[in-house]
């Protein structure tokens, strides 16, 4: 299962000498490992959204592919430690 992209946490806010309780969303980051043909290439912390686009952009930027057509597939595999692309 892919973890959520954000968490809702309780908070206390102090303004003008007054305290109020509420909830706030914060971004969730997980380790994302990039593997190519079974070989590990890099691990980055990322919010688990748009992972396919992230993998394609990373592959193109790193020069592992010169255009989108060279990328056969992107698979997202959840692991206990994070995600593997």
C-alpha angles and dihedrals in degrees: 000000000000111000121241119271093230141020129217111225134181116251141182118217126200119201130156091352094305128114122212131178124223146135130266135191119233128185117259118218127192134182110268117196119201114212127179119198089341096310120116113236109169144342122218136173111244144158106257096242129110090005095164091055089046091053093048093047092046092049092050094044093049091050093242087127128020096207140009093258091066091063107088098187145339117218124188113210118185115217132179089254096047135285133323120209 
